[in-house]
């Protein structure tokens, strides 16, 4: 029997760091684009933009029908076939693009959106589709474990979009013109990413049966991720039906910061290639790697969630200005849910590696039903704050459902009460940040730095962060 590859912490850390850098840079640039729009056009116009993009982005995971999760798995298993896999996935994705655009436009008409919003839907839909194609090229790079190139593509894509939007707003402060400029930047990014991947993977010819097999394998993921996309946007969509555009703009400002933190959670994708390889070969090594990843995802997830929640007034005032300060309570609720966001992002990677996409679909459907039900009850009463509560419930319920399947089989290898050091670290961090919970000025930074240091020191001393183990290539001390 073929032996399983050695799980090296240094290689995984390097891949995770590249994914972290790429996702963080991309989200920072995307957030800068949103901040620029918000500051130039104001809450009302920004709300119109948020409504259109929320509907389009609800279909963001539908753009590739799940192929971006199947492709890295196929490339990781057969690196020599990277070129064939790329081309065999690209052709059905291109055929699907016009259907996707029509779906988004039809959904906007069915929901009865105003003419102002519908005018923004076409460029938003095309941007969503082209981003999906760029994501397909990035998935090839992840399958080859070229995370540094994946990071470069992300930075290029969002950097060009920021430049294009900035130039468009400089010429005319119009959301519609800004979106068309963003579309041009996305098209240029697609061309450049295609050239880059083409030189690396050398796609020559395509195989119909391979394309068919990948599409068939991806369809459950495509349907699941459609639910995921709706799940992530149902709060904003319901809010847009009951509240004015200004309220949606305030809510979207808080959500944008949460999406920035979500980009950090996407470093969980660094585990997918090795988890996929181990899933069919060595159950014990798979369990150790799975649990090692759980610890590593909890560290940034908890730290970011606590910081974002307690320092929400400071973050809103600093980034969006005082006109968006009323969104601080919304961000405070959403920040707590960020911890569950990190767990869910990682649990999805583990389930995909094991080929258990059905579990993702079932838990996502359950949380979507819950989120929609809560949103329709809470939004008419409490507006954006109610939408944030629905999101918090959704993420927590989904984490609880996913953890039962992910951590139950193979059995957990972590020591009992491994979570106790996390509670201690959170307690220290909360105490350090509590005096700055209402601060809106830069004085908050004086509390943030020691709070983060104290948080990391507690986890290091508890050996959750195994500094010596990482230097020596040993596994985490909290693994049995």
C-alpha positions as CSV (number, residue, x, y, z in Angstrom):
1,X,0.0,0.0,0.0
2,X,1.3,3.5,-0.8
3,X,2.5,5.3,2.2
4,X,0.9,8.5,3.3
5,X,2.9,11.7,2.9
6,X,4.5,13.2,6.0
7,X,2.5,16.0,7.5
8,X,5.0,18.8,7.9
9,X,4.0,21.7,10.1
10,X,6.4,24.1,8.5
11,X,4.9,23.5,5.0
12,X,1.4,23.9,6.3
13,X,2.3,27.0,8.2
14,X,3.9,28.5,5.1
15,X,0.8,27.7,3.0
16,X,-1.5,29.0,5.7
17,X,0.5,32.2,5.9
18,X,0.4,32.7,2.2
19,X,-3.4,32.2,2.1
20,X,-3.7,34.5,5.1
21,X,-1.7,37.2,3.4
22,X,-3.5,36.8,0.1
23,X,-7.0,36.8,1.6
24,X,-6.2,39.6,4.0
25,X,-4.6,41.8,1.3
26,X,-7.5,41.1,-1.0
27,X,-10.1,41.8,1.6
28,X,-8.3,45.0,2.8
29,X,-8.3,46.2,-0.8
30,X,-11.9,45.2,-1.3
31,X,-12.8,47.0,2.0
32,X,-10.9,50.0,0.8
33,X,-13.0,50.0,-2.3
34,X,-16.2,49.8,-0.3
35,X,-14.9,52.5,2.1
36,X,-14.1,54.8,-0.8
37,X,-17.6,54.3,-2.2
38,X,-19.3,54.8,1.2
39,X,-17.4,58.0,1.9
40,X,-18.0,59.5,-1.6
41,X,-21.6,58.7,-2.1
42,X,-23.0,58.5,1.5
43,X,-25.2,56.0,3.3
44,X,-28.2,56.1,0.9
45,X,-26.3,55.5,-2.3
46,X,-24.0,53.0,-0.6
47,X,-27.2,51.2,0.5
48,X,-28.3,50.9,-3.2
49,X,-24.9,49.5,-4.0
50,X,-25.2,47.1,-1.0
51,X,-28.7,45.9,-2.1
52,X,-27.6,45.1,-5.7
53,X,-24.3,43.5,-4.6
54,X,-25.9,41.5,-1.9
55,X,-28.2,39.8,-4.4
56,X,-25.4,39.2,-6.9
57,X,-23.1,37.9,-4.2
58,X,-25.8,35.5,-2.9
59,X,-24.9,33.6,-6.1
60,X,-21.2,33.9,-5.7
61,X,-20.7,30.3,-4.9
62,X,-23.0,29.3,-7.7
63,X,-20.6,30.9,-10.3
64,X,-18.5,27.7,-10.4
65,X,-21.1,25.1,-9.4
66,X,-18.6,23.9,-6.8
67,X,-15.8,23.2,-9.3
68,X,-13.3,25.4,-7.3
69,X,-13.5,22.8,-4.5
70,X,-13.2,19.7,-6.8
71,X,-10.4,21.1,-8.9
72,X,-7.8,21.4,-6.1
73,X,-8.6,17.9,-5.0
74,X,-8.1,16.5,-8.5
75,X,-4.9,18.5,-9.1
76,X,-3.5,17.4,-5.7
77,X,-4.2,13.7,-6.5
78,X,-2.7,14.0,-10.0
79,X,-0.4,17.0,-10.3
80,X,0.7,15.9,-13.8
81,X,-2.8,16.4,-15.0
82,X,-3.2,19.9,-13.8
83,X,-3.5,21.3,-17.3
84,X,-6.2,18.9,-18.4
85,X,-8.1,19.4,-15.1
86,X,-8.0,23.2,-15.6
87,X,-9.3,23.2,-19.2
88,X,-11.9,20.5,-18.5
89,X,-13.3,22.6,-15.6
90,X,-13.0,25.9,-17.5
91,X,-15.3,25.0,-20.4
92,X,-18.4,24.1,-18.4
93,X,-17.8,27.2,-16.2
94,X,-17.8,29.4,-19.3
95,X,-21.0,27.8,-20.5
96,X,-22.7,28.4,-17.2
97,X,-21.7,32.1,-17.0
98,X,-24.6,33.6,-19.1
99,X,-27.1,31.4,-17.2
100,X,-25.8,32.8,-13.9
101,X,-26.2,36.4,-15.1
102,X,-29.8,35.8,-16.1
103,X,-30.6,34.1,-12.8
104,X,-29.4,37.2,-10.9
105,X,-31.3,39.6,-13.1
106,X,-34.4,37.5,-12.9
107,X,-34.2,37.4,-9.1
108,X,-33.9,41.1,-8.9
109,X,-37.0,41.6,-11.0
110,X,-38.9,39.0,-9.0
111,X,-38.1,40.7,-5.7
112,X,-39.5,44.0,-7.0
113,X,-36.4,46.1,-6.6
114,X,-36.5,49.7,-7.7
115,X,-35.2,50.9,-11.0
116,X,-32.1,52.4,-9.3
117,X,-31.2,49.0,-7.9
118,X,-31.9,47.1,-11.1
119,X,-29.6,49.4,-13.0
120,X,-26.8,48.2,-10.8
121,X,-27.6,44.5,-11.1
122,X,-26.2,43.8,-14.6
123,X,-22.6,45.0,-13.8
124,X,-22.8,43.3,-10.4
125,X,-23.9,40.0,-11.9
126,X,-21.1,40.1,-14.5
127,X,-18.6,40.9,-11.8
128,X,-19.8,37.9,-9.8
129,X,-19.4,35.6,-12.8
130,X,-16.0,36.8,-13.8
131,X,-14.7,36.6,-10.2
132,X,-15.8,33.0,-10.3
133,X,-13.6,32.3,-13.3
134,X,-10.7,33.9,-11.6
135,X,-11.4,31.7,-8.6
136,X,-11.2,28.7,-10.8
137,X,-7.7,29.6,-11.9
138,X,-6.8,30.2,-8.2
139,X,-8.1,26.7,-7.3
140,X,-5.6,25.2,-9.7
141,X,-2.8,27.0,-7.9
142,X,-4.1,25.8,-4.5
143,X,-4.2,22.2,-5.8
144,X,-0.5,22.6,-6.7
145,X,0.1,24.1,-3.3
146,X,1.4,27.3,-4.9
147,X,-0.3,29.4,-2.3
148,X,2.1,32.3,-3.0
149,X,0.8,32.6,-6.6
150,X,-2.8,32.4,-5.3
151,X,-2.1,35.3,-3.1
152,X,-0.6,37.2,-5.9
153,X,-3.7,36.7,-8.1
154,X,-5.9,37.9,-5.3
155,X,-3.9,41.0,-4.7
156,X,-3.8,41.8,-8.5
157,X,-7.6,41.3,-8.8
158,X,-8.6,43.5,-5.9
159,X,-5.9,46.1,-6.5
160,X,-7.0,46.7,-10.1
161,X,-10.6,47.0,-8.9
162,X,-9.6,49.6,-6.3
163,X,-7.7,51.6,-8.9
164,X,-10.5,51.4,-11.4
165,X,-13.2,52.5,-8.9
166,X,-11.0,55.3,-7.6
167,X,-10.5,56.7,-11.1
168,X,-14.2,56.4,-11.9
169,X,-15.3,58.2,-8.7
170,X,-12.7,60.9,-9.4
171,X,-14.3,61.5,-12.8
172,X,-17.9,61.2,-11.6
173,X,-19.2,60.3,-8.1
174,X,-21.6,57.7,-9.5
175,X,-22.1,54.2,-8.1
176,X,-23.1,52.9,-11.5
177,X,-20.0,54.1,-13.3
178,X,-17.9,52.8,-10.4
179,X,-19.4,49.3,-11.0
180,X,-18.7,49.3,-14.7
181,X,-15.1,50.4,-14.0
182,X,-14.8,47.5,-11.5
183,X,-16.1,45.1,-14.2
184,X,-13.3,46.2,-16.5
185,X,-10.8,45.6,-13.8
186,X,-12.2,42.1,-13.2
187,X,-12.0,41.2,-16.9
188,X,-8.3,42.3,-17.0
189,X,-7.6,40.3,-13.9
190,X,-9.1,37.2,-15.6
191,X,-6.9,37.6,-18.6
192,X,-3.8,38.0,-16.6
193,X,-4.6,35.1,-14.2
194,X,-5.4,32.8,-17.2
195,X,-2.0,33.6,-18.7
196,X,-0.2,32.9,-15.4
197,X,-2.0,29.6,-14.8
198,X,-1.6,28.6,-18.5
199,X,2.2,28.9,-18.3
200,X,2.3,26.8,-15.1
201,X,-0.2,24.1,-15.8
202,X,0.1,24.0,-19.6
203,X,-3.5,23.1,-20.5
204,X,-3.5,21.1,-23.7
205,X,-6.8,19.7,-24.9
206,X,-9.6,18.7,-22.7
207,X,-11.4,15.5,-21.8
208,X,-15.2,15.4,-21.9
209,X,-15.4,12.5,-19.5
210,X,-13.2,14.3,-17.0
211,X,-15.3,17.5,-17.3
212,X,-18.4,15.4,-16.8
213,X,-17.1,13.6,-13.8
214,X,-15.9,16.9,-12.2
215,X,-19.3,18.6,-12.9
216,X,-21.2,15.6,-11.4
217,X,-19.0,15.6,-8.4
218,X,-19.3,19.4,-8.1
219,X,-23.1,19.6,-8.5
220,X,-23.8,18.7,-4.8
221,X,-21.2,21.3,-3.8
222,X,-22.7,23.8,-6.3
223,X,-26.1,23.4,-4.8
224,X,-24.7,23.4,-1.3
225,X,-22.7,26.6,-1.9
226,X,-25.7,28.2,-3.5
227,X,-27.4,27.7,-0.1
228,X,-24.2,29.0,1.5
229,X,-24.3,32.1,-0.6
230,X,-28.0,32.7,0.2
231,X,-27.3,31.9,3.8
232,X,-24.6,34.6,3.9
233,X,-26.8,37.2,2.3
234,X,-30.4,36.4,3.4
235,X,-30.1,38.9,6.3
236,X,-29.3,41.8,3.9
237,X,-31.9,40.7,1.4
238,X,-34.6,40.6,4.0
239,X,-33.4,43.9,5.4
240,X,-33.6,45.5,2.0
241,X,-37.3,44.5,1.8
242,X,-38.3,46.0,5.1
243,X,-35.9,48.9,5.7
244,X,-34.8,52.0,3.6
245,X,-31.5,52.0,1.7
246,X,-29.8,54.1,4.3
247,X,-30.4,51.3,6.9
248,X,-29.0,48.7,4.5
249,X,-26.0,50.9,3.9
250,X,-25.2,51.1,7.6
251,X,-25.7,47.4,8.0
252,X,-23.5,46.6,5.0
253,X,-20.7,48.7,6.5
254,X,-20.6,46.5,9.5
255,X,-20.9,43.3,7.4
256,X,-18.0,44.4,5.3
257,X,-15.7,44.4,8.3
258,X,-16.9,40.9,9.2
259,X,-16.2,39.8,5.6
260,X,-12.7,41.2,6.1
261,X,-12.2,38.9,9.1
262,X,-13.8,36.0,7.1
263,X,-11.0,36.4,4.6
264,X,-8.6,35.4,7.4
265,X,-10.7,32.2,8.0
266,X,-10.2,31.2,4.4
267,X,-6.6,30.2,5.2
268,X,-8.3,26.9,6.3
269,X,-8.1,26.0,2.6
270,X,-4.4,25.4,3.1
271,X,-5.4,22.1,4.8
272,X,-7.5,20.8,1.9
273,X,-4.8,19.2,-0.3
274,X,-3.2,17.3,2.6
275,X,-6.4,16.3,4.3
276,X,-7.7,15.0,0.9
277,X,-4.6,12.9,0.5
278,X,-4.7,11.5,4.0
279,X,-8.4,10.8,4.1
280,X,-8.1,7.8,1.9
281,X,-4.7,6.5,3.3
282,X,-4.1,7.1,7.0
283,X,-7.1,7.7,9.3
284,X,-4.8,8.3,12.3
285,X,-2.7,10.9,10.5
286,X,-5.9,12.5,9.1
287,X,-7.3,12.9,12.7
288,X,-4.1,14.4,14.0
289,X,-3.9,16.9,11.2
290,X,-7.6,17.7,11.5
291,X,-7.3,18.5,15.2
292,X,-4.1,20.4,14.7
293,X,-5.9,22.6,12.3
294,X,-8.8,23.1,14.7
295,X,-6.4,24.6,17.3
296,X,-4.7,26.8,14.7
297,X,-8.1,28.2,13.4
298,X,-9.4,28.9,16.9
299,X,-6.4,31.2,17.8
300,X,-7.1,33.9,15.2
301,X,-10.9,33.4,15.2
302,X,-11.3,34.1,18.9
303,X,-8.8,36.9,18.9
304,X,-10.4,38.7,16.0
305,X,-13.9,38.1,17.2
306,X,-13.3,39.6,20.7
307,X,-11.4,42.5,19.3
308,X,-14.0,43.4,16.7
309,X,-16.9,43.1,19.1
310,X,-15.4,45.2,21.9
311,X,-13.8,47.9,19.8
312,X,-16.7,48.3,17.3
313,X,-17.2,52.0,17.9
314,X,-13.5,52.7,17.3
315,X,-13.5,50.6,14.1
316,X,-16.6,52.2,12.6
317,X,-15.5,55.8,13.4
318,X,-12.0,55.2,12.1
319,X,-12.9,53.5,8.8
320,X,-16.3,54.9,7.8
321,X,-16.5,58.2,9.8
322,X,-19.1,59.5,12.3
323,X,-22.0,59.2,9.8
324,X,-21.7,55.4,10.2
325,X,-21.1,55.3,13.9
326,X,-24.7,54.1,14.6
327,X,-23.6,50.8,13.0
328,X,-21.3,50.0,16.0
329,X,-23.9,48.0,17.9
330,X,-24.5,45.9,14.8
331,X,-20.8,45.1,14.5
332,X,-20.6,44.2,18.2
333,X,-23.1,41.4,17.6
334,X,-21.6,40.3,14.3
335,X,-18.1,40.2,15.9
336,X,-19.2,37.5,18.4
337,X,-20.3,35.4,15.5
338,X,-16.9,35.7,13.8
339,X,-15.6,32.9,16.1
340,X,-18.1,30.5,14.6
341,X,-17.3,31.7,11.1
342,X,-13.7,30.5,11.5
343,X,-14.9,27.1,12.8
344,X,-17.4,26.7,9.9
345,X,-14.8,27.6,7.3
346,X,-12.4,24.9,8.6
347,X,-15.1,22.3,9.1
348,X,-16.1,22.7,5.4
349,X,-12.6,21.9,4.3
350,X,-12.5,18.8,6.4
351,X,-15.8,17.5,5.0
352,X,-14.8,18.3,1.4
353,X,-11.5,16.4,1.9
354,X,-13.6,13.4,3.1
355,X,-16.1,13.7,0.3
356,X,-19.0,14.4,2.7
357,X,-20.5,17.4,0.8
358,X,-23.9,16.2,1.8
359,X,-23.3,17.1,5.4
360,X,-22.4,20.6,4.4
361,X,-25.7,20.8,2.4
362,X,-27.9,19.6,5.2
363,X,-26.4,21.8,7.9
364,X,-26.4,24.8,5.6
365,X,-30.1,24.2,4.7
366,X,-31.0,24.0,8.3
367,X,-29.2,27.2,9.3
368,X,-30.6,29.0,6.2
369,X,-34.1,28.1,7.3
370,X,-33.4,29.3,10.8
371,X,-31.7,32.5,9.6
372,X,-34.5,33.4,7.2
373,X,-37.2,32.7,9.9
374,X,-35.3,34.8,12.5
375,X,-34.7,37.6,10.0
376,X,-38.3,37.9,9.0
377,X,-39.3,38.1,12.7
378,X,-36.5,40.3,14.0
379,X,-35.8,42.7,11.0
380,X,-39.3,44.3,10.9
381,X,-39.0,45.0,14.7
382,X,-35.3,45.9,15.2
383,X,-34.0,46.6,11.7
384,X,-30.3,46.0,11.2
385,X,-29.8,45.0,14.8
386,X,-32.3,42.2,14.3
387,X,-30.5,41.1,11.1
388,X,-27.3,40.9,13.0
389,X,-29.0,38.7,15.6
390,X,-30.2,36.3,12.9
391,X,-26.6,36.0,11.6
392,X,-25.2,35.2,15.0
393,X,-27.8,32.5,15.5
394,X,-27.1,31.1,12.1
395,X,-23.3,30.8,12.5
396,X,-23.5,29.3,16.0
397,X,-26.1,26.7,15.0
398,X,-24.1,25.7,12.0
399,X,-20.9,25.3,14.0
400,X,-22.8,23.0,16.5
401,X,-24.2,20.9,13.7
402,X,-20.9,20.6,11.8
403,X,-18.8,19.8,14.8
404,X,-20.8,16.7,15.6
405,X,-19.9,15.2,12.2
406,X,-16.3,16.6,11.8
407,X,-15.0,15.8,15.2
408,X,-16.9,12.6,15.9
409,X,-15.2,10.3,13.3
410,X,-12.3,9.7,13.4
411,X,-12.3,10.2,17.2
412,X,-10.9,13.5,18.6
413,X,-7.2,13.3,19.3
414,X,-7.0,16.4,21.4
415,X,-6.5,16.2,25.1
416,X,-9.6,16.7,27.3
417,X,-10.3,20.2,28.4
418,X,-8.1,21.6,25.6
419,X,-10.5,24.6,25.5
420,X,-9.7,25.8,29.0
421,X,-6.6,27.8,27.9
422,X,-8.8,29.6,25.3
423,X,-11.2,30.7,28.1
424,X,-8.4,32.1,30.1
425,X,-6.9,33.9,27.1
426,X,-10.4,35.4,26.2
427,X,-10.8,36.5,29.8
428,X,-7.5,38.3,29.9
429,X,-8.2,40.0,26.5
430,X,-11.7,41.2,27.6
431,X,-10.3,42.7,30.8
432,X,-7.6,44.5,28.8
433,X,-10.0,45.9,26.2
434,X,-13.1,46.6,28.4
435,X,-12.1,50.2,29.3
436,X,-11.9,51.1,25.6
437,X,-15.3,49.5,24.6
438,X,-16.9,52.9,23.9
439,X,-13.8,54.7,22.6
440,X,-13.9,56.2,19.1
441,X,-10.4,57.7,19.0
442,X,-7.0,56.4,18.5
443,X,-6.7,55.9,22.3
444,X,-8.2,52.5,21.7
445,X,-5.0,51.4,20.1
446,X,-3.2,51.8,23.4
447,X,-5.5,49.1,24.8
448,X,-5.4,46.8,21.8
449,X,-1.7,46.1,21.6
450,X,-1.3,44.9,25.2
451,X,-4.5,42.9,24.9
452,X,-3.3,41.0,21.9
453,X,0.1,40.4,23.6
454,X,-1.6,39.0,26.7
455,X,-3.9,36.8,24.6
456,X,-1.0,35.3,22.7
457,X,1.2,34.9,25.8
458,X,-1.6,32.9,27.6
459,X,-2.0,30.6,24.6
460,X,1.8,30.2,24.2
461,X,2.3,29.4,27.9
462,X,-0.6,26.9,27.7
463,X,1.2,25.3,24.7
464,X,-1.9,25.9,22.4
465,X,0.7,27.8,20.3
466,X,3.6,25.3,20.4
467,X,6.5,27.7,19.6
468,X,9.2,25.1,20.3
469,X,7.3,22.4,18.5
470,X,7.0,24.5,15.3
471,X,10.7,25.2,15.3
472,X,11.5,21.5,15.6
473,X,8.7,20.3,13.2
474,X,7.0,18.4,16.0
475,X,3.3,18.1,16.3
476,X,1.2,20.3,18.7
477,X,1.5,19.4,22.4
478,X,-2.3,19.4,22.8
479,X,-2.5,16.4,20.4
480,X,-2.3,13.1,22.2
